Amino acid sequence: MNRTQPEFSYSVAPNPAYDSKGMLYVLFAGESQTLPEHRIGPKIYDYFLLHVVEEGRGTFTHEGQPYELEAGDAFLIRPGRLVSYASDTHRPWRYRWVAFAGPAAEKVVDAAGLTPTHPVFRPSAESDIPRMLQDTLNAFRLRRAGAHFSSLGYLYLILAAAEDVVRGEDAVPAADTAGSLAVKQMIRYMTDQYAHPVSIEDMCQSLGYNRAYLSRVFKQKTGVAPVTYLLRLRIDKARGLLRERPDLSVQQIASSVGLTDPLYFSRQFQRLHGQSPTAYRESVLGR
């Protein structure tokens, strides 16, 4: 029984507004229904090119290593790597793609786990990657003013989906590593959020950890309780503002570091540094 072959189609749209001096930018997006035995390469590119196979089958060859792919698979072409890809004789593939570049491109690709030895991955069946590639292509076709930013957003989401698949269970840390990771997340959270009146309870809820567990591992790793670390961080930031922003009042500085009660701020400052905020400012400014 003869299989009816699909008609060839090819469509590509460039990014109408990307900044070629940016750290990361999407160049173009496209889609194609190939013909049987349609082949590209062997050749090299000077940008990253990510394909997702929607229908059919084909072979992707990366630096001499062939990968037999089918609908649902994805493959990444890296700059300067010799590649070729060819559609199946009986079930030629249909795929979508997005091209991107920039000084940060290799770093984000490696962070997603797509190293030169892992150029292929298979998104989950529920993945939105095909839709995001289509939305990127549509934004470019319509020449939307925000196409640059939306395409970057889609690119990061696509790479996030790739990382979930590529790293899999390897991303789940062992107990000791998990404790270290939790402490790093706490420190980053407090460093980012100290200016807001957040509490340790807020942090634990946001990070998805039990407070007793976080408090225990944090003290084991740093020697101080989370609440003490956060207070010292805020007071240290306040010292910098007292030195560098003489135009701000003590109350304004307290609020700027997440302490809404200026009396409490002054009392804790005195306890940690042996003098009031006002006295500290006068001493460093020579008044």
FIRO-232243 format. One record per residue (C-alpha): residue in three letters; z, x, y; residue number from 1. Coordinates in Angstrom, 1 decimal, padded with zeros to 4 digits. Example, Ala and Ser with C-alpha at 12.3 -4.5 7.8 and 13.67 -1.06 7.14 Angstrom:
2
node r ALA zz 007.8 xx 012.3 yy -004.5 k 1
node r SER zz 007.1 xx 013.7 yy -001.1 k 2
This chain:
287
node r MET zz 000.0 xx 000.0 yy 000.0 k 1
node r ASN zz -001.1 xx 001.4 yy 003.3 k 2
node r ARG zz 001.5 xx 001.6 yy 006.1 k 3
node r THR zz 000.3 xx 000.6 yy 009.5 k 4
node r GLN zz 000.7 xx 003.6 yy 011.8 k 5
node r PRO zz 002.2 xx 003.0 yy 015.3 k 6
node r GLU zz 000.1 xx 003.7 yy 018.3 k 7
node r PHE zz 000.7 xx 006.9 yy 020.3 k 8
node r SER zz 002.7 xx 006.6 yy 023.5 k 9
node r TYR zz 004.2 xx 009.1 yy 025.9 k 10
node r SER zz 006.1 xx 008.6 yy 029.1 k 11
node r VAL zz 008.1 xx 011.0 yy 031.3 k 12
node r ALA zz 009.7 xx 010.7 yy 034.7 k 13
node r PRO zz 011.1 xx 013.5 yy 036.9 k 14
node r ASN zz 014.5 xx 013.4 yy 038.7 k 15
node r PRO zz 013.5 xx 012.3 yy 042.2 k 16
node r ALA zz 016.6 xx 013.9 yy 043.9 k 17
node r TYR zz 018.1 xx 016.7 yy 042.0 k 18
node r ASP zz 019.6 xx 019.8 yy 043.7 k 19
node r SER zz 018.1 xx 022.9 yy 042.1 k 20
node r LYS zz 020.9 xx 025.0 yy 043.6 k 21
node r GLY zz 023.6 xx 022.9 yy 041.9 k 22
node r MET zz 025.6 xx 024.1 yy 038.9 k 23
node r LEU zz 024.1 xx 021.4 yy 036.6 k 24
node r TYR zz 021.2 xx 019.0 yy 037.1 k 25
node r VAL zz 018.9 xx 016.9 yy 035.1 k 26
node r LEU zz 015.2 xx 017.7 yy 035.4 k 27
node r PHE zz 013.4 xx 014.8 yy 033.7 k 28
node r ALA zz 013.7 xx 012.2 yy 031.0 k 29
node r GLY zz 011.1 xx 010.8 yy 028.7 k 30
node r GLU zz 010.2 xx 008.9 yy 025.5 k 31
node r SER zz 007.3 xx 009.1 yy 023.0 k 32
node r GLN zz 006.0 xx 007.5 yy 019.9 k 33
node r THR zz 004.2 xx 010.3 yy 018.1 k 34
node r LEU zz 001.3 xx 010.3 yy 015.7 k 35
node r PRO zz 001.5 xx 011.6 yy 012.1 k 36
node r GLU zz 001.9 xx 015.4 yy 012.0 k 37
node r HIS zz 002.1 xx 015.6 yy 015.7 k 38
node r ARG zz 003.4 xx 019.1 yy 016.4 k 39
node r ILE zz 004.8 xx 020.9 yy 019.4 k 40
node r GLY zz 005.2 xx 024.7 yy 019.3 k 41
node r PRO zz 006.2 xx 027.2 yy 018.2 k 42
node r LYS zz 007.2 xx 027.9 yy 021.8 k 43
node r ILE zz 010.1 xx 028.6 yy 024.1 k 44
node r TYR zz 011.4 xx 026.6 yy 027.1 k 45
node r ASP zz 013.3 xx 027.7 yy 030.2 k 46
node r TYR zz 015.6 xx 024.7 yy 030.2 k 47
node r PHE zz 017.8 xx 022.7 yy 027.8 k 48
node r LEU zz 016.0 xx 019.8 yy 026.1 k 49
node r LEU zz 017.9 xx 017.2 yy 024.1 k 50
node r HIS zz 016.1 xx 014.8 yy 021.8 k 51
node r VAL zz 017.4 xx 011.7 yy 020.0 k 52
node r VAL zz 015.3 xx 010.3 yy 017.2 k 53
node r GLU zz 015.1 xx 006.5 yy 017.3 k 54
node r GLU zz 012.6 xx 005.8 yy 014.5 k 55
node r GLY zz 010.7 xx 007.7 yy 011.8 k 56
node r ARG zz 011.2 xx 011.2 yy 010.5 k 57
node r GLY zz 010.2 xx 014.8 yy 011.4 k 58
node r THR zz 011.1 xx 018.5 yy 011.2 k 59
node r PHE zz 012.8 xx 020.5 yy 013.9 k 60
node r THR zz 012.6 xx 024.3 yy 013.5 k 61
node r HIS zz 015.0 xx 026.4 yy 015.5 k 62
node r GLU zz 014.6 xx 030.2 yy 015.3 k 63
node r GLY zz 013.0 xx 029.9 yy 011.9 k 64
node r GLN zz 015.6 xx 027.5 yy 010.5 k 65
node r PRO zz 014.1 xx 024.0 yy 009.6 k 66
node r TYR zz 016.0 xx 020.8 yy 009.9 k 67
node r GLU zz 014.7 xx 017.6 yy 008.3 k 68
node r LEU zz 015.6 xx 014.8 yy 010.7 k 69
node r GLU zz 015.4 xx 011.0 yy 010.8 k 70
node r ALA zz 016.3 xx 008.0 yy 012.9 k 71
node r GLY zz 019.7 xx 008.5 yy 014.4 k 72
node r ASP zz 019.6 xx 012.3 yy 014.5 k 73
node r ALA zz 019.6 xx 014.4 yy 017.6 k 74
node r PHE zz 018.5 xx 018.0 yy 018.3 k 75
node r LEU zz 019.1 xx 020.4 yy 021.2 k 76
node r ILE zz 016.5 xx 023.0 yy 022.3 k 77
node r ARG zz 018.1 xx 025.9 yy 024.2 k 78
node r PRO zz 016.3 xx 028.1 yy 026.8 k 79
node r GLY zz 014.5 xx 031.2 yy 025.4 k 80
node r ARG zz 014.8 xx 030.1 yy 021.8 k 81
node r LEU zz 011.7 xx 029.8 yy 019.6 k 82
node r VAL zz 011.3 xx 026.3 yy 018.4 k 83
node r SER zz 008.8 xx 023.8 yy 017.0 k 84
node r TYR zz 009.0 xx 020.2 yy 016.0 k 85
node r ALA zz 006.6 xx 018.1 yy 014.0 k 86
node r SER zz 006.5 xx 014.4 yy 013.0 k 87
node r ASP zz 006.3 xx 013.2 yy 009.5 k 88
node r THR zz 002.9 xx 012.4 yy 007.9 k 89
node r HIS zz 003.8 xx 008.9 yy 006.8 k 90
node r ARG zz 006.7 xx 008.0 yy 009.2 k 91
node r PRO zz 006.0 xx 009.8 yy 012.5 k 92
node r TRP zz 009.1 xx 009.8 yy 014.7 k 93
node r ARG zz 009.8 xx 008.1 yy 018.0 k 94
node r TYR zz 012.2 xx 009.9 yy 020.2 k 95
node r ARG zz 013.8 xx 010.0 yy 023.7 k 96
node r TRP zz 014.7 xx 013.2 yy 025.5 k 97
node r VAL zz 016.4 xx 014.6 yy 028.6 k 98
node r ALA zz 015.9 xx 018.0 yy 030.1 k 99
node r PHE zz 018.6 xx 019.8 yy 032.2 k 100
node r ALA zz 019.4 xx 023.2 yy 033.6 k 101
node r GLY zz 021.7 xx 025.0 yy 036.0 k 102
node r PRO zz 024.2 xx 027.9 yy 035.9 k 103
node r ALA zz 026.8 xx 025.7 yy 034.2 k 104
node r ALA zz 024.4 xx 024.2 yy 031.6 k 105
node r GLU zz 025.1 xx 026.7 yy 028.8 k 106
node r LYS zz 028.9 xx 026.5 yy 029.4 k 107
node r VAL zz 029.0 xx 022.7 yy 029.1 k 108
node r VAL zz 026.7 xx 022.7 yy 026.0 k 109
node r ASP zz 028.9 xx 025.3 yy 024.3 k 110
node r ALA zz 032.0 xx 023.3 yy 025.3 k 111
node r ALA zz 030.5 xx 020.3 yy 023.5 k 112
node r GLY zz 030.2 xx 022.4 yy 020.3 k 113
node r LEU zz 026.4 xx 022.7 yy 020.4 k 114
node r THR zz 026.2 xx 026.4 yy 019.8 k 115
node r PRO zz 022.9 xx 028.2 yy 018.7 k 116
node r THR zz 024.1 xx 027.7 yy 015.1 k 117
node r HIS zz 024.7 xx 024.0 yy 015.6 k 118
node r PRO zz 021.6 xx 022.6 yy 017.4 k 119
node r VAL zz 021.6 xx 019.4 yy 015.5 k 120
node r PHE zz 024.0 xx 016.5 yy 015.3 k 121
node r ARG zz 024.1 xx 012.8 yy 014.4 k 122
node r PRO zz 025.7 xx 010.4 yy 016.8 k 123
node r SER zz 027.7 xx 007.5 yy 015.3 k 124
node r ALA zz 025.9 xx 004.2 yy 014.7 k 125
node r GLU zz 027.7 xx 002.6 yy 017.6 k 126
node r SER zz 026.7 xx 005.4 yy 020.0 k 127
node r ASP zz 025.3 xx 004.5 yy 023.4 k 128
node r ILE zz 023.2 xx 007.7 yy 023.7 k 129
node r PRO zz 019.8 xx 005.9 yy 023.3 k 130
node r ARG zz 020.8 xx 003.4 yy 026.0 k 131
node r MET zz 022.0 xx 006.2 yy 028.3 k 132
node r LEU zz 018.7 xx 008.1 yy 027.8 k 133
node r GLN zz 016.8 xx 004.9 yy 028.6 k 134
node r ASP zz 019.0 xx 004.2 yy 031.7 k 135
node r THR zz 018.3 xx 007.7 yy 032.9 k 136
node r LEU zz 014.6 xx 007.3 yy 032.5 k 137
node r ASN zz 014.7 xx 004.0 yy 034.3 k 138
node r ALA zz 016.7 xx 005.4 yy 037.2 k 139
node r PHE zz 014.0 xx 008.2 yy 037.6 k 140
node r ARG zz 011.2 xx 005.7 yy 037.3 k 141
node r LEU zz 012.7 xx 003.5 yy 040.1 k 142
node r ARG zz 013.4 xx 006.6 yy 042.2 k 143
node r ARG zz 016.9 xx 005.4 yy 042.9 k 144
node r ALA zz 018.9 xx 007.3 yy 045.5 k 145
node r GLY zz 021.8 xx 007.8 yy 043.1 k 146
node r ALA zz 019.6 xx 009.0 yy 040.2 k 147
node r HIS zz 020.9 xx 012.6 yy 040.4 k 148
node r PHE zz 024.6 xx 011.5 yy 040.1 k 149
node r SER zz 024.0 xx 008.8 yy 037.5 k 150
node r SER zz 021.9 xx 011.1 yy 035.3 k 151
node r LEU zz 024.7 xx 013.7 yy 035.4 k 152
node r GLY zz 027.2 xx 011.1 yy 034.4 k 153
node r TYR zz 025.0 xx 010.1 yy 031.5 k 154
node r LEU zz 024.5 xx 013.7 yy 030.5 k 155
node r TYR zz 028.3 xx 014.3 yy 030.3 k 156
node r LEU zz 028.8 xx 011.2 yy 028.3 k 157
node r ILE zz 026.0 xx 012.2 yy 025.9 k 158
node r LEU zz 027.6 xx 015.7 yy 025.5 k 159
node r ALA zz 031.0 xx 014.0 yy 024.9 k 160
node r ALA zz 029.5 xx 012.0 yy 022.1 k 161
node r ALA zz 028.0 xx 015.2 yy 020.7 k 162
node r GLU zz 031.4 xx 016.9 yy 020.8 k 163
node r ASP zz 033.1 xx 014.1 yy 019.0 k 164
node r VAL zz 030.6 xx 014.4 yy 016.1 k 165
node r VAL zz 030.2 xx 018.2 yy 016.0 k 166
node r ARG zz 033.9 xx 019.1 yy 016.2 k 167
node r GLY zz 035.1 xx 016.2 yy 014.2 k 168
node r GLU zz 038.4 xx 016.9 yy 012.4 k 169
node r ASP zz 038.4 xx 020.5 yy 013.7 k 170
node r ALA zz 039.3 xx 019.0 yy 017.1 k 171
node r VAL zz 042.6 xx 017.7 yy 015.7 k 172
node r PRO zz 045.1 xx 020.6 yy 016.2 k 173
node r ALA zz 047.8 xx 021.7 yy 013.8 k 174
node r ALA zz 051.4 xx 020.8 yy 014.7 k 175
node r ASP zz 052.3 xx 024.0 yy 016.6 k 176
node r THR zz 048.9 xx 024.0 yy 018.4 k 177
node r ALA zz 049.3 xx 020.3 yy 019.2 k 178
node r GLY zz 052.6 xx 021.1 yy 020.9 k 179
node r SER zz 051.0 xx 023.9 yy 023.0 k 180
node r LEU zz 048.2 xx 021.6 yy 023.8 k 181
node r ALA zz 050.6 xx 018.9 yy 024.9 k 182
node r VAL zz 052.4 xx 021.3 yy 027.2 k 183
node r LYS zz 049.1 xx 022.4 yy 028.8 k 184
node r GLN zz 048.2 xx 018.8 yy 029.3 k 185
node r MET zz 051.6 xx 018.1 yy 031.0 k 186
node r ILE zz 051.3 xx 021.1 yy 033.3 k 187
node r ARG zz 047.8 xx 020.2 yy 034.3 k 188
node r TYR zz 048.8 xx 016.6 yy 034.8 k 189
node r MET zz 051.8 xx 017.6 yy 037.1 k 190
node r THR zz 049.6 xx 020.1 yy 039.0 k 191
node r ASP zz 047.0 xx 017.4 yy 039.7 k 192
node r GLN zz 049.4 xx 014.5 yy 040.3 k 193
node r TYR zz 052.4 xx 016.1 yy 042.1 k 194
node r ALA zz 051.4 xx 014.6 yy 045.4 k 195
node r HIS zz 051.8 xx 011.1 yy 044.0 k 196
node r PRO zz 055.1 xx 009.5 yy 043.3 k 197
node r VAL zz 054.6 xx 009.7 yy 039.6 k 198
node r SER zz 057.5 xx 010.0 yy 037.1 k 199
node r ILE zz 057.8 xx 011.7 yy 033.7 k 200
node r GLU zz 057.6 xx 008.2 yy 032.2 k 201
node r ASP zz 054.2 xx 007.7 yy 033.9 k 202
node r MET zz 053.0 xx 011.1 yy 032.6 k 203
node r CYS zz 054.0 xx 010.4 yy 029.0 k 204
node r GLN zz 052.3 xx 007.0 yy 029.1 k 205
node r SER zz 049.1 xx 008.4 yy 030.6 k 206
node r LEU zz 048.9 xx 011.2 yy 028.0 k 207
node r GLY zz 049.8 xx 009.0 yy 025.1 k 208
node r TYR zz 052.9 xx 010.9 yy 024.0 k 209
node r ASN zz 056.5 xx 009.9 yy 023.2 k 210
node r ARG zz 058.8 xx 011.0 yy 026.0 k 211
node r ALA zz 061.4 xx 012.5 yy 023.7 k 212
node r TYR zz 058.7 xx 014.5 yy 021.9 k 213
node r LEU zz 057.2 xx 015.8 yy 025.1 k 214
node r SER zz 060.5 xx 016.7 yy 026.6 k 215
node r ARG zz 061.5 xx 018.6 yy 023.5 k 216
node r VAL zz 058.3 xx 020.6 yy 023.1 k 217
node r PHE zz 058.0 xx 021.3 yy 026.9 k 218
node r LYS zz 061.4 xx 022.8 yy 027.0 k 219
node r GLN zz 060.8 xx 024.8 yy 023.9 k 220
node r LYS zz 057.6 xx 026.3 yy 025.4 k 221
node r THR zz 058.7 xx 026.7 yy 029.1 k 222
node r GLY zz 062.5 xx 026.9 yy 029.0 k 223
node r VAL zz 062.9 xx 024.0 yy 031.4 k 224
node r ALA zz 062.8 xx 020.2 yy 031.2 k 225
node r PRO zz 059.6 xx 018.4 yy 032.5 k 226
node r VAL zz 061.6 xx 016.8 yy 035.3 k 227
node r THR zz 062.8 xx 020.1 yy 036.5 k 228
node r TYR zz 059.4 xx 021.7 yy 036.3 k 229
node r LEU zz 057.9 xx 018.9 yy 038.4 k 230
node r LEU zz 060.6 xx 019.1 yy 041.0 k 231
node r ARG zz 060.2 xx 022.9 yy 041.3 k 232
node r LEU zz 056.5 xx 022.4 yy 041.6 k 233
node r ARG zz 056.9 xx 019.9 yy 044.4 k 234
node r ILE zz 059.4 xx 022.1 yy 046.3 k 235
node r ASP zz 057.1 xx 025.1 yy 045.9 k 236
node r LYS zz 054.2 xx 023.2 yy 047.3 k 237
node r ALA zz 056.4 xx 022.0 yy 050.1 k 238
node r ARG zz 057.3 xx 025.6 yy 051.0 k 239
node r GLY zz 053.6 xx 026.4 yy 051.4 k 240
node r LEU zz 053.2 xx 023.4 yy 053.7 k 241
node r LEU zz 056.2 xx 024.4 yy 055.7 k 242
node r ARG zz 054.7 xx 027.8 yy 056.3 k 243
node r GLU zz 051.1 xx 026.8 yy 056.8 k 244
node r ARG zz 051.3 xx 023.4 yy 058.5 k 245
node r PRO zz 053.8 xx 023.5 yy 061.4 k 246
node r ASP zz 052.2 xx 020.3 yy 062.8 k 247
node r LEU zz 053.6 xx 018.3 yy 059.9 k 248
node r SER zz 057.2 xx 016.9 yy 060.0 k 249
node r VAL zz 059.6 xx 017.4 yy 057.2 k 250
node r GLN zz 059.2 xx 013.8 yy 056.3 k 251
node r GLN zz 055.4 xx 014.1 yy 056.2 k 252
node r ILE zz 055.6 xx 017.2 yy 054.0 k 253
node r ALA zz 058.1 xx 015.4 yy 051.6 k 254
node r SER zz 055.6 xx 012.6 yy 051.3 k 255
node r SER zz 052.7 xx 015.0 yy 050.8 k 256
node r VAL zz 054.4 xx 016.4 yy 047.7 k 257
node r GLY zz 055.3 xx 013.1 yy 046.1 k 258
node r LEU zz 058.9 xx 012.8 yy 047.3 k 259
node r THR zz 059.1 xx 009.6 yy 049.4 k 260
node r ASP zz 062.8 xx 010.0 yy 050.2 k 261
node r PRO zz 063.1 xx 012.8 yy 052.9 k 262
node r LEU zz 066.9 xx 013.0 yy 052.4 k 263
node r TYR zz 066.5 xx 013.6 yy 048.6 k 264
node r PHE zz 063.8 xx 016.2 yy 049.4 k 265
node r SER zz 066.0 xx 018.1 yy 051.8 k 266
node r ARG zz 068.9 xx 018.0 yy 049.4 k 267
node r GLN zz 066.8 xx 019.4 yy 046.5 k 268
node r PHE zz 065.2 xx 022.0 yy 048.8 k 269
node r GLN zz 068.7 xx 023.2 yy 049.9 k 270
node r ARG zz 069.9 xx 023.3 yy 046.2 k 271
node r LEU zz 066.9 xx 025.4 yy 045.0 k 272
node r HIS zz 066.5 xx 027.7 yy 048.0 k 273
node r GLY zz 069.9 xx 027.8 yy 049.7 k 274
node r GLN zz 068.7 xx 026.5 yy 053.1 k 275
node r SER zz 067.2 xx 023.3 yy 054.5 k 276
node r PRO zz 063.5 xx 022.8 yy 054.9 k 277
node r THR zz 063.8 xx 023.1 yy 058.7 k 278
node r ALA zz 065.8 xx 026.3 yy 058.4 k 279
node r TYR zz 063.3 xx 027.7 yy 056.0 k 280
node r ARG zz 060.4 xx 026.9 yy 058.4 k 281
node r GLU zz 062.2 xx 028.5 yy 061.3 k 282
node r SER zz 062.9 xx 031.6 yy 059.3 k 283
node r VAL zz 059.4 xx 032.2 yy 058.2 k 284
node r LEU zz 057.8 xx 031.3 yy 061.5 k 285
node r GLY zz 060.2 xx 033.5 yy 063.4 k 286
node r ARG zz 061.6 xx 030.8 yy 065.6 k 287
